[in-house]
């Protein structure tokens, strides 16, 4: 009679421990299926975009450009375009998911289930990371088939691609929380994400920059993602991959902690 009624979350904690594995898996599954349903936009389109970037820069600059970091310009360019495409798609997946829910008015369907802030964050990140890695796998396969581009250090490449997808996925969660409409997400993409991607050594070695710009580039976490992917693919880089790993891991942890706090308090999510 006097026994308290247990919530679904409390019962879930007793059955599965302190993590609602079933709810987390359901959210991750939803986020992955979101982009798989429209695979022509989320997987095929990035491949075309990456191919166009590679073709334009190779045709316009390649014949006049010598080796960069000891490899042909096309081989130097390929990993940068690969990483740039991966992180942009990871950001788009998490940010669009939250903003679409806000615009359609069904964000409450995500907030009401017995999911903690960490479980919500991991569920959203799962979709962004899986989409980023799938895009990366498609582009890497195309580079190997069309250009014969191999991978010097597969584990390093996979590690940096995963961290890159996680970092921009978390940044996408933050952008989705802050934004209430698509115009705001577009502004963040155009004025933050794209400049960070383009001004990070994607199309050039930062060793060719003036000292001030080179120093500024080394303060950009995306530079270490591009550089790490380049090390993984061609075995050469402008910075130590261990330094890049530390910087990117720290940046990912910092933005993830911020997202966790906002999800925990319902900042700009709860009416």
N, C-alpha and C positions, 0 to 999 in steps of 0.2 A: 504493500500500500504506500509506504513512505519512500519506496525506492525511487531514486531519480531516474528519469528517462534519459537513456544514453543517445547522443547524437550519432549520425552515421560516421562522422570523423572519429569519434571516440571508439566506436566499435571497430573501425578500420585500423586504428592504432593498436588495439588489442590483438587483432588477427594478423596484421602484417608488420607490426613493429611501429616505429615512429614515422614511417613513410607510407603514404597511400599509393602503393605501387599500381593498383588497378586504375585509380583516377589519373595518375601521371601517364600511364601507358595510353589511356583513352585520349587524353589531351594531345600527346605526341602523335598518336595515330591520326587524329583530326588535322593537325598541322601539316603532316606529311601528305595526306590525301588531298588537302587543299590545292597543292601545286601539281600533284600528279594528274588530277582531273583535267587540267589545262596544260598538259605537258608541251604542247606546241609553243605556248607562250613562255613557259618557265624553263624548259630544257632545250628545245630546238632553237628558239630565237637567240639566246645567248651564244650558241655555237655560231650562228650566222654573223652576229655582231663581232665576236672575237675574230672570225675569219676575215671580215672586212677590215678591221684594224690592222691585222697582220699583213694583209695584201696591200693596203694603201701605204703603210710605212715602208714595207719592203720595196715596193715599186718606186716610191718617191725618193727614198733615202738610201736604200740598200746598195744599189750599184756604186754609189759614190762613197759609201761609208766603209772603212776598213774594219778590222776585227775590234771587238770590245771585250775586255777581260779575257782576251785570248781565244775568243770564239767568233764565228761569223755573226753579223748584226742580226740576222733572222733568228739564230739560236739564242742570242742575248735577249731579244725582244719577246720570244714565246712565253717564258715563265712569268714575265711581268703581266702580259695580257691575260694569262691563265689566272693568276691570283686576283687581278683587278676584277675579272668577271665573277669569280667565286664570291668575293666579299660584297660586291654590289647586289648579287642575287640573294645572299644571306640577309643583308639589310632589308631588302625589299620584302622578303617573306615575313619576317617578324613584324615590321612596322605596318605593313598593309593589313595583316591579320587583326591587329588591335584597332586600327583606325576604321576598318570596315565594320567591326563589331560596334564601335561607337556610333558611326553614321547610321547603321541599321537599327540601333537601339537594343541590341541583344548582348551587350557586353556583360549584362547581369547573368546570362547563362553560363559564363565562364567563372564569374566571381562567386556565385552561390554554391556550387558543389563543394564538398569537404576537401579542398585542396589548400595547402599552405602556400605562402608567398614563394618559397623556394621551389615547390612543386610546380607552381604556375610558371615560374621563370624557366625551369628545366624543360617543361613541356613546350613552351614557345621556342626555346633555343634548339630543341631537337629538330623541329621543322626547318629552322634556318640552317643548321649544320648539315642535315641530310640533303637539303636542296643544294647548298653550296658544294658539297662533295660530289653529288651526282653531276652537276654542271662541270666541275673540275675533271671528273672521270671522262665525260663525253669529249671535252676539249683536248685532254691529254691523249685520248685514243685517236682523235683526228690529227693531232700534231705528229703522232707516231706514224699513222698511215700515209699522210700526205707529204710530210717533210722528213720522215725518218728520225724525228727528235726523240732521243732516248732519255732515260732518267739515271743520273749519276748516283744519287743517294735516295732511294725510294722512301725510306723511313723518315728522313728529314723532310722530304716533300709532303708526305702525308701529314706529318706533325704540324707543319706550318699551314697547310691548307685547312686542317681542322681548327687550329687556333684562330686563323683568319676568319673562318666562318663563325666561330663562337664570339669573337670580338665584335664583328660588325652585326652579328645577330643580336647581341646584347645592346649595342648602340641602337639597333632598330627597335628593340623593346622600349628603350628610353624615349626615342623619337615618337613611337606610337602612343606612349603615355602622355607626352607633352602636347601632342597634336589632337585636334578635334575635327579636322577636315583634311581632305586630300591636298589642298593648296599648301597647307603647312608642312606636310610630309614632302611635297615637291620642293619647297624652299630649303628644307634641311638637306635633301638629296643634292640639289643643285649648288648650294653654297657651302656645304660641309663635306659630304661624302665624295662627290666627284672631284673637287680640288684636292682632297687628301689622297685620292687614288692617282690622279694625274701628276701631282707634284711630289711623287715619292720614288722617283727613279724607274718608273715603269718603262719609259721610252729612252732613257739615257742613264749613264753612270754618274752618280753624284760627284765622283772624283773630278769631273770636268767643270764643275760649278765653281764660282768664286767662293772664297772661304766663308763669307757670311751666309750665303745661300746653302752651302754644304752643311754648316752647323745647324741651320734651321731645318734642313731635311732630316738630320739625325735626331731631331726632337719629335718627328712625326712617327708614331707607332706603325703606320701603314708602310713606311719605308722598310722597316725590318721584316714585314710580311713579304713584300716584293723581293727583298734581298734574300730572305730565307728560302723562298720558292726557287729563286735563281740558283742558289747553292745546291738545293736538292736536285734540280734538273740538269745543270751544266757543271756543277762542282766548283764554281767560282762565285765570289760575292765581294761587295764593298766593305762589309763589316763581318765580325765574327758571328757565326750562327748561334753560338751560345749566348752572346750578348743579345741578339735578336730574340731568342727564346725567352730570356728573362724579361725584356722590355714588354713583349707582347703578352706574356703571362700576367705580368703586373697590371697592364692596361685592361686586360680582360677581367681580371679579378676586381679592379676598381669600379668599372662600369657595371659589372654584374651586381656588386654590393649596392650600388645606387639603385639599380632596378629592383633588387630585392626589397629595399627599404620602401620604395614607392608602392610596390605591390602589397607590402605588409600594411601600409597605412591607407591604401586606396586613393593615393594622391592622383587627382584629375581622372579618376576612374569611377568612383562612387558618386551618385547624384547628391 
